[in-house]
Amino acid sequence: ATDAFGNALGNSFVANRIDAEQTRLNAMRASEAVSQQANKAVNAKLDAQLAASGREAMENVTSQSQEQTERIMQALAYNRALDLNEVEAAKSVKRQTQ
């Protein structure tokens, strides 16, 4: 009877240990799954923010480039106008001296 009781007690202990280990493994798997989902969500958010800031930076560069191009074109037009004024002034002086 003692052997049977000892076997039953040992089997119960082993069954409880197996059940506890299975519960721990299931909890660990569930935790890993939640962690992976959280990581995916965080990475997606970071990717979106990075894309938005990259897009904003490119828009700023494009805008600044366009502004600089416009200033250069205005300066060229102003220089051309000055050159034309000088040519007209020279022609006017030439006509007056003839």
Secondary structure, DSSP 8 states (H G I E B T S, - for coil): -HHHHHHHHHHHHHHHHHHHHHHHHHHHHHHHHHHHHHHHHHHHHHHHHHHHHHHHHHHHHHHHHHHHHHHHHHHHHHHHHHHHHHHHHHHHHHHHH-
